[in-house]
């Protein structure tokens, strides 16, 4: 029950002004424990100094689109001051096999992201293919090892295909062009 309480409090803090978002975040948090991608690179997202983050957005089952913005939201706790002021990276991973999440793309941010920021927005690379089992992995270098935290699974849709514009010539316009061509041929004689 402590996990649910922590996620629910974090969701409320992250969505201070939107009751709809808070309701959705709390509802998603109740099922997050089963949907969080398992860590693969270390003991999870705890630092040697006791710092920890929990990624609360994207929510489980949410949908994002390649080549569009994705906002990542997390909460941090623990008394590790060095961790709070450190930069943190984020990656998109294929979480089809939760026990062995595979890197798909590094997310690029306009400025360095610190743990204490609690939110960051990046554009999902257009090259990320459509899929229903993606996760966000945070990356933090803690002394001599990497620490990873994972978001719940979410969907990424492919870049929408550009609209194709087709035009058809009216029969009157085609007849007019034919008449001009015929007149030019007569004048050329």
C-alpha positions in Angstrom: 0.0 0.0 0.0 3.0 2.3 0.5 3.8 2.2 -3.2 0.2 3.3 -4.1 0.3 6.1 -1.6 3.7 7.3 -2.9 2.5 7.2 -6.6 -0.8 8.9 -5.7 0.9 11.7 -3.8 3.4 12.2 -6.7 0.6 12.3 -9.2 -1.2 14.9 -7.2 1.9 17.0 -6.9 2.6 16.8 -10.6 -0.9 17.7 -11.6 -1.7 20.5 -9.2 -4.4 22.3 -11.2 -6.2 19.6 -13.1 -8.6 17.3 -11.3 -9.1 15.3 -14.5 -5.3 14.6 -14.7 -5.1 13.9 -11.0 -8.0 11.4 -11.2 -6.4 9.7 -14.2 -3.0 9.6 -12.6 -4.3 8.1 -9.4 -6.3 5.5 -11.3 -3.2 4.6 -13.3 -1.0 4.5 -10.2 -3.2 1.8 -8.8 -2.2 -0.5 -11.7 1.4 0.8 -12.1 3.1 -1.8 -9.9 2.4 -4.5 -12.4 3.2 -2.4 -15.5 6.5 -0.9 -14.5 9.3 -2.0 -16.7 11.8 -4.1 -14.8 15.3 -2.6 -14.3 18.1 -4.3 -16.3 21.3 -2.3 -15.5 21.6 -2.1 -11.7 19.6 -2.4 -8.5 16.9 -0.2 -9.9 16.8 3.5 -9.4 18.2 3.9 -5.9 21.4 5.8 -5.6 24.2 5.0 -3.2 23.2 8.1 -1.1 19.5 7.0 -0.9 18.0 9.1 -3.6 15.3 7.7 -5.8 13.0 8.8 -8.6 9.7 7.4 -9.8 8.6 8.2 -13.3 4.9 9.0 -13.2 4.3 10.3 -16.8 3.8 8.9 -19.4 1.1 6.9 -17.7 0.5 3.2 -18.3 -1.4 2.8 -21.5 -1.0 6.4 -22.7 -0.4 7.2 -26.3 2.3 9.4 -27.8 3.3 10.0 -31.4 6.7 10.0 -33.0 8.0 13.4 -34.1 5.9 15.1 -31.4 6.6 16.4 -27.9 6.5 14.0 -24.9 6.5 15.4 -21.4 8.2 13.2 -18.8 7.2 13.8 -15.1 8.9 12.2 -12.1 9.0 12.6 -8.4 12.2 12.3 -6.4 12.8 11.5 -2.7 15.6 10.6 -0.4 18.2 12.8 1.3 20.8 12.5 -1.4 21.5 16.3 -2.1 24.1 15.4 -4.8 21.5 13.3 -6.7 18.9 16.2 -6.5 21.3 18.6 -8.2 22.7 16.1 -10.8 21.8 15.9 -14.4 19.7 13.0 -15.6 19.1 11.5 -19.0 16.1 9.8 -20.5 15.8 7.1 -23.2 13.0 5.4 -25.0 13.2 1.6 -24.6 11.4 -1.3 -26.2 9.9 -3.0 -23.1 8.3 -5.9 -25.0 10.5 -8.1 -22.7 10.3 -6.2 -19.4 13.2 -8.2 -18.0 15.5 -7.0 -20.9 14.4 -3.5 -22.1 16.3 -2.5 -25.2 17.4 1.0 -26.1 15.4 2.5 -29.0 16.4 6.2 -28.8 18.1 8.8 -26.7 15.8 11.8 -25.9 17.4 15.2 -26.5 16.4 18.2 -24.4 17.0 21.9 -25.1 19.0 22.2 -21.9 20.4 19.8 -19.3 17.8 18.2 -17.0 18.4 18.1 -13.3 16.7 15.5 -11.0 15.1 18.3 -9.0 13.4 19.7 -12.1 10.7 17.0 -11.9 9.6 17.4 -15.5 11.2 17.7 -19.0 9.8 17.7 -22.5 11.5 16.3 -25.6 10.5 15.4 -29.1 10.2 11.7 -29.8 12.5 11.0 -32.8 10.6 10.4 -36.0 12.5 7.2 -36.6 10.8 5.5 -33.6 8.4 2.8 -35.1 4.9 2.3 -33.9 4.6 0.0 -30.9 2.6 -0.7 -27.8 5.3 -1.7 -25.3 7.6 1.3 -24.9 9.0 2.7 -21.7 11.0 5.6 -20.6 14.3 4.8 -18.8 16.1 7.4 -16.7 19.8 7.2 -16.6 22.0 8.5 -13.8 25.7 7.9 -13.2 26.0 7.2 -9.5 29.7 6.9 -8.4 30.9 4.0 -10.5 27.7 2.5 -11.8 24.6 3.5 -13.8 21.2 3.7 -12.0 18.1 3.2 -14.1 14.4 3.9 -13.4 11.6 2.9 -15.7 8.2 4.3 -16.5 5.0 2.3 -17.0 4.5 0.9 -20.6 2.9 3.2 -23.1 2.2 3.3 -26.9 4.0 5.3 -29.6 2.2 5.8 -32.9 4.2 6.3 -36.1 4.6 9.7 -37.7 1.4 10.5 -39.5 1.7 10.2 -43.3 1.6 13.6 -45.0 -1.7 14.4 -46.7 -1.6 13.8 -50.5 -3.3 16.5 -52.5 -4.5 15.5 -55.9 -6.2 17.6 -58.5 -8.2 16.7 -61.5 -8.5 18.9 -64.6 -12.0 19.7 -65.6 -13.1 18.7 -69.1 -13.6 22.4 -69.9 -10.1 23.3 -68.9 -8.7 20.3 -70.8 -10.6 21.4 -73.9 -9.3 25.0 -73.5 -5.7 23.7 -73.4 -6.3 21.5 -76.4 -7.7 24.5 -78.4 -4.6 26.7 -77.5 -2.3 23.9 -78.6 -4.2 23.4 -81.9 -4.1 27.2 -82.5 -0.4 27.4 -81.9 0.2 24.5 -84.3 -1.8 26.3 -87.0 0.1 29.5 -86.5 3.4 27.7 -86.7 2.6 26.6 -90.2 
